[in-house]
């Protein structure tokens, strides 16, 4: 177990390093100049040179990369080019809103997706199955930038039931959570349905029913337990996306999270903030993938950690 965890951690560190390196060189070779943005379009050459020196942009790219890696090893992500605020402090402030929405969205998605998937599998080819799969298709097909404004129009503008946007009140969480949960719920529902259909056709299910076990015990203790592994993968990948921040949802609903910060950093060429938010995205994904791999071994004793690639 320990050896497997260490191997996965080493692979995760390599992945994070590779992503950060690619992000750094893309930002460093981008045509836009953050010094021009900071100094203003009409700044003279002397002012631009001074601003570039203060930002450290006058150093060679290789030198800046070495300094960047050194700062990462010390846990320092630098300072924002635009606000001069520590990126660490900025992320500490912006991660909680994103994590809160991600946790709520994946919880709603799991609850709705499992219920819908199990119901569709138990009523295969019935009107309920077709209705649920039509809803799943809608959830997968409608993008966030369409669903978000539509819900705002209905529940905020027309019905005045919920706020248009904002952060701080519990009501502010409802619409962005629904929008974020829609696609993961649809994916989980579809995966649950397919896995449950396969599990319900297995011999051990027929044996359990022949022994006189109740329907609920057969479904949840035997069928769902064996069908849950692919669902876990889908939920884990979806949760990784949610933790990395939803650019569209956080922008539409003015949520001060990582996604909203990423959009602002891109528009202002704030490279240090871009690198910081990218690091959060990378760490989120590799951490979630590591947890999912470990849960596989816990949920299915047939999987031996030494054999997992």
Secondary structure, DSSP 8 states (H G I E B T S, - for coil): -HHHHHHHHHHHHHHHHHHHHHHHHHHHT-S--HHHHHH-TT--HHHHHHHHHHHTTTS-HHHHHHHHHHHHHTT---B-TTT--BHHHHHHHHHHHHHHHHHHHHHHHHHHHHHHHHHHHHTTTSHHHHHHHHHHHHHHHS-HHHHHHHHIIIIIIIS--S-SS-SSSTTHHHHHHHHHHHHHHHHHHHHHHHHHHHHHTSHHHHHHHHTT--HHHIIIIIIHHHHHHHHHHHHHHHHHHHHT--HHHHHHTT--SHHHHHHHHHHTT-HHHHHHHHHHHHHHHHHHHHHHHHHHHHH-TTS-GGG--
